[in-house]
Amino acid sequence: MSCIVVSDVHLGSKSCNYKQFCEFLKWVRKLENQEEPIKCEDKKVAITSPEKFILLGDILELWDPEDGDRDNVVRQSIRPFSLLSDIGCEKIYVIGNHDDAIHMYDEKIDYETRMCLAAQHQLQHLKAVK
C-alpha cells in the first residue's frame, strides 16, 4: 500500500509554507495521470499516486494563529483542502494539538476526509471547506 504522510504544516501561522504546500498537493494530484521517476541511491524509482493521504496533526494553527485570527486559518485552508479533495485516494486527518479546535468550524468545512480525534479516539467525516 502506498501512502503519503504530512504533518506540522500549521496553516495560518507566520511560519507556514503555504505556497510550497499547495505546490506539493498539485504535484501529488499529477501522479494520478503519470508516474514520477526520481533518483534514489543511484536507482530510478517510480513514484505513483498514493492509496492513502494521511494528515498527521497540526495541519492548522488554531493555538496561535497569525494576528490571533482563527478565521484567517480557515480562509487559508480553503485552497489546500480543495486541492487535497481533488486527489483520488482515501484521506485521513489525525487531529493534533494545534488543530484540536477544528470542531468549532464544522459548519465551514465540507470535504470528504475521515478525521481521527486522537485524544478522544473518535472518527468523524469532514466535507470540503466552503
C-alpha positions as CSV (number, residue, x, y, z in Angstrom):
1,M,0.0,0.0,0.0
2,S,1.3,3.4,-0.9
3,C,0.6,6.4,1.3
4,I,1.8,10.0,1.9
5,V,2.0,11.3,5.4
6,V,2.2,15.1,6.1
7,S,2.3,16.8,9.4
8,D,3.0,20.1,11.1
9,V,2.0,22.4,8.2
10,H,0.5,24.9,10.6
11,L,-1.8,26.7,8.0
12,G,-2.5,30.2,9.3
13,S,0.8,30.7,11.2
14,K,3.6,33.1,10.3
15,S,6.0,30.2,9.6
16,C,3.6,28.3,7.3
17,N,5.0,27.4,3.8
18,Y,1.5,27.9,2.2
19,K,2.7,28.1,-1.4
20,Q,5.0,25.1,-1.1
21,F,2.3,23.0,0.4
22,C,-0.2,23.9,-2.4
23,E,2.5,23.1,-5.0
24,F,3.2,19.8,-3.3
25,L,-0.6,18.9,-3.4
26,K,-0.7,19.8,-7.1
27,W,2.3,17.5,-7.7
28,V,0.6,14.7,-5.8
29,R,-2.5,15.2,-8.0
30,K,-0.4,14.9,-11.1
31,L,0.7,11.5,-10.0
32,E,-2.7,10.1,-10.8
33,N,-2.0,10.6,-14.5
34,Q,1.6,9.6,-14.7
35,E,4.4,8.1,-12.6
36,E,7.1,10.5,-11.5
37,P,10.6,8.9,-11.7
38,I,13.1,10.1,-9.1
39,K,16.7,9.0,-8.4
40,C,17.3,7.4,-5.1
41,E,20.7,6.0,-4.2
42,D,21.7,5.7,-7.9
43,K,18.4,3.9,-8.7
44,K,15.4,5.2,-10.6
45,V,12.3,4.8,-8.5
46,A,8.8,5.5,-9.9
47,I,6.5,7.4,-7.6
48,T,2.8,6.7,-8.2
49,S,-0.4,8.1,-6.8
50,P,-1.0,7.2,-3.2
51,E,-3.7,5.0,-1.9
52,K,-3.9,7.0,1.3
53,F,-3.1,10.6,2.2
54,I,-2.6,11.0,5.9
55,L,-2.6,14.4,7.6
56,L,-0.8,13.6,10.8
57,G,-1.7,16.5,13.0
58,D,-1.1,20.2,13.3
59,I,-2.2,20.9,9.7
60,L,-3.9,24.1,11.0
61,E,-2.6,26.6,13.5
62,L,-5.5,27.2,15.8
63,W,-3.5,27.7,19.0
64,D,-1.5,30.7,17.9
65,P,-2.7,31.9,14.5
66,E,-1.1,34.9,12.8
67,D,-2.6,38.1,14.2
68,G,-4.7,36.0,16.5
69,D,-7.2,35.5,13.7
70,R,-8.6,31.9,13.7
71,D,-11.0,32.7,10.8
72,N,-7.9,33.5,8.7
73,V,-6.7,30.0,9.4
74,V,-9.9,28.7,7.9
75,R,-9.6,31.0,4.9
76,Q,-6.0,29.9,4.4
77,S,-7.0,26.3,4.4
78,I,-9.6,26.6,1.6
79,R,-7.1,26.2,-1.3
80,P,-5.1,23.4,0.2
81,F,-8.2,21.4,1.3
82,S,-9.7,22.0,-2.2
83,L,-6.5,20.6,-3.8
84,L,-6.5,17.7,-1.3
85,S,-10.1,16.8,-2.2
86,D,-9.1,16.5,-5.9
87,I,-6.6,13.8,-5.1
88,G,-8.3,10.4,-5.8
89,C,-7.4,8.5,-2.7
90,E,-8.5,7.9,0.9
91,K,-7.7,10.9,3.1
92,I,-7.3,10.5,6.9
93,Y,-6.9,13.6,9.2
94,V,-5.4,12.8,12.6
95,I,-6.1,15.8,14.7
96,G,-3.1,17.3,16.5
97,N,-2.9,19.7,19.5
98,H,-2.7,22.8,17.2
99,D,-5.8,21.9,15.2
100,D,-7.8,20.4,18.1
101,A,-10.3,23.3,17.9
102,I,-11.3,22.3,14.4
103,H,-14.7,21.2,15.7
104,M,-15.6,24.9,16.1
105,Y,-15.6,25.2,12.3
106,D,-17.6,22.1,11.4
107,E,-20.2,24.2,9.5
108,K,-17.5,25.8,7.4
109,I,-15.8,22.5,6.5
110,D,-17.1,20.4,3.6
111,Y,-14.6,17.9,2.3
112,E,-14.6,14.1,2.2
113,T,-11.9,13.1,4.7
114,R,-12.0,10.8,7.6
115,M,-11.0,12.6,10.8
116,C,-9.4,10.9,13.7
117,L,-9.6,12.8,17.0
118,A,-6.6,11.1,18.6
119,A,-7.2,12.3,22.1
120,Q,-10.8,11.1,22.1
121,H,-10.4,8.1,19.8
122,Q,-13.3,9.1,17.6
123,L,-13.8,9.1,13.8
124,Q,-15.7,11.8,12.1
125,H,-16.2,12.7,8.4
126,L,-15.5,16.1,7.1
127,K,-16.7,17.6,3.8
128,A,-14.6,20.4,1.8
129,V,-14.1,23.9,3.1
130,K,-16.8,26.3,1.7
